[in-house]
Amino acid sequence: MVTHVDIIGGPQGVAEAIKLMHEFAADSLKDGATRFEILQQDSRFNHFVMLEIWRSREAYDAHNGLEHSRKFREKIGPLLGSPFDVRLHSLLP
Protein backbone atom coordinates (compact mmCIF):
# COMPACT_ATOMS: atom_id res chain seq x y z
CA MET A 1 0.00 0.00 0.00
CA VAL A 2 1.24 3.45 -0.89
CA THR A 3 -0.30 6.52 0.74
CA HIS A 4 0.63 10.05 -0.30
CA VAL A 5 0.30 12.55 2.55
CA ASP A 6 0.52 16.35 2.19
CA ILE A 7 0.75 18.35 5.42
CA ILE A 8 -0.08 21.98 6.18
CA GLY A 9 0.84 24.06 9.22
CA GLY A 10 4.47 24.82 8.49
CA PRO A 11 7.32 23.24 10.44
CA GLN A 12 5.17 22.75 13.54
CA GLY A 13 2.46 20.91 11.58
CA VAL A 14 5.07 18.77 9.84
CA ALA A 15 6.73 17.87 13.17
CA GLU A 16 3.36 16.83 14.64
CA ALA A 17 2.49 14.81 11.52
CA ILE A 18 5.84 12.99 11.61
CA LYS A 19 5.25 12.06 15.25
CA LEU A 20 1.77 10.76 14.43
CA MET A 21 3.00 8.77 11.41
CA HIS A 22 5.76 7.13 13.48
CA GLU A 23 3.22 6.11 16.14
CA PHE A 24 0.92 4.78 13.41
CA ALA A 25 3.80 2.80 11.86
CA ALA A 26 4.58 1.15 15.22
CA ASP A 27 0.92 0.22 15.73
CA SER A 28 0.67 -1.08 12.16
CA LEU A 29 3.64 -3.38 12.66
CA LYS A 30 1.91 -4.82 15.73
CA ASP A 31 -1.25 -5.37 13.66
CA GLY A 32 0.37 -7.45 10.93
CA ALA A 33 2.28 -5.10 8.66
CA THR A 34 5.59 -6.72 7.76
CA ARG A 35 7.12 -3.42 6.72
CA PHE A 36 6.19 0.24 7.17
CA GLU A 37 8.35 3.04 5.79
CA ILE A 38 7.77 6.80 5.96
CA LEU A 39 9.42 8.75 3.14
CA GLN A 40 9.78 12.54 3.01
CA GLN A 41 10.05 14.23 -0.37
CA ASP A 42 13.40 16.00 -0.85
CA SER A 43 12.03 19.09 -2.58
CA ARG A 44 8.91 19.51 -0.42
CA PHE A 45 9.41 19.02 3.31
CA ASN A 46 5.65 18.68 3.85
CA HIS A 47 5.04 15.84 1.36
CA PHE A 48 5.31 12.24 2.53
CA VAL A 49 4.70 8.70 1.38
CA MET A 50 3.76 5.92 3.76
CA LEU A 51 4.76 2.57 2.26
CA GLU A 52 3.14 -0.42 3.94
CA ILE A 53 3.49 -4.13 3.26
CA TRP A 54 0.92 -6.39 4.90
CA ARG A 55 0.80 -10.15 5.48
CA SER A 56 -2.67 -10.26 3.98
CA ARG A 57 -5.53 -8.09 2.85
CA GLU A 58 -7.52 -9.36 5.83
CA ALA A 59 -4.86 -8.09 8.26
CA TYR A 60 -4.87 -4.70 6.53
CA ASP A 61 -8.68 -4.48 6.60
CA ALA A 62 -8.80 -5.47 10.28
CA HIS A 63 -6.13 -2.87 11.09
CA ASN A 64 -8.20 -0.12 9.45
CA GLY A 65 -11.12 -0.87 11.76
CA LEU A 66 -9.13 -0.68 14.99
CA GLU A 67 -9.41 2.22 17.43
CA HIS A 68 -5.81 3.39 17.03
CA SER A 69 -6.25 3.60 13.23
CA ARG A 70 -9.37 5.73 13.63
CA LYS A 71 -7.59 7.94 16.20
CA PHE A 72 -4.65 8.43 13.82
CA ARG A 73 -6.98 9.61 11.04
CA GLU A 74 -8.78 11.94 13.47
CA LYS A 75 -5.55 13.49 14.79
CA ILE A 76 -3.82 13.92 11.43
CA GLY A 77 -6.97 15.14 9.64
CA PRO A 78 -6.59 18.83 10.58
CA LEU A 79 -2.97 18.74 9.36
CA LEU A 80 -3.79 17.42 5.88
CA GLY A 81 -3.42 19.75 2.91
CA SER A 82 -5.33 17.26 0.75
CA PRO A 83 -7.12 13.95 1.36
CA PHE A 84 -5.00 10.83 1.76
CA ASP A 85 -4.14 9.36 -1.63
CA VAL A 86 -4.26 5.63 -0.82
CA ARG A 87 -3.18 3.18 -3.51
CA LEU A 88 -3.43 -0.55 -2.89
CA HIS A 89 -1.05 -2.78 -4.81
CA SER A 90 -0.50 -6.53 -5.05
CA LEU A 91 2.81 -8.34 -5.38
CA LEU A 92 3.21 -9.95 -8.77
CA PRO A 93 4.37 -13.58 -8.90
N, C-alpha and C positions, 0 to 999 in steps of 0.2 A: 504494500500500500504506500502510495506517495501522497502527501498532503502539503500543499503550498499554503503558507501562512504569511500574511502581510500585517504588520503591527504599526499602530499609530501611538502618539504620546511621547515622541522624542526618546532620548536616552533612558529616561525613567520608565517609560512604557515598555521599551525593549528589554530592560533589565528585569522587570516584573514578568514579562512574557517568557523570557529564558528560564527563569526560576520555575514557572508553572510547567513549561514543557519538560524540564528535567524531572520534576516530580511525576508528571504523567508518564514519562518514559520508564521510570522505576516501577510504577504501578503496572504498566503494560507488560513488562518483563515478568512480573509475578503472575500475571493473568494468562500467560501462554505465548507471548511474543518471544521469538527466538533471537531477534535482533531489533534494536530501535536506535536510529541515528538521528541527530538533529544537525542540520547543515545551515550555515548562515551565508547568504550571498555576499561575495566580495565587494561588489560595487554598490550594494544597497544594504546597509547595516540592519534595516528593519524588515528584510525579506528572508524567510526561512523555508526549509523543506524538512518535514518529518518523514523519515523512511522507516517503515515497519515491515518486518517479516514475521508471519504468524504460523504456528504449527498447523492450523486448519481454519477454514472459514467459520466453523462453529465456535472456535475459541475467540476469534475476532468479534463475531456477532454477540457472544455472551459478554465480552469485555465492554462493548459499547453500551450495554444495558446496566452496567454496574454503577453504583452511587459515585465512586470516585471519577468515573468518566463523565458523568453528568455534571459533577462539580467543576471539573476542569473546563468544560465548555461554558459553564456559567461564569467562571472567573475570568477566562480569557476573552469572552465575548466583547466586553467594552473596549478591549485593546485592539480589536481587529479592524483593519482598514478596508477589508473586503471579506466576504464569506470564505470559509474554508474551501479550498479546491481539492477535494478528495478523489483520488484515482486508484481504483482497485486493479491489481494486475495478478496474473497467474504465471507460475514458473513453467516454461516450456520444457517438454521432455528432451 
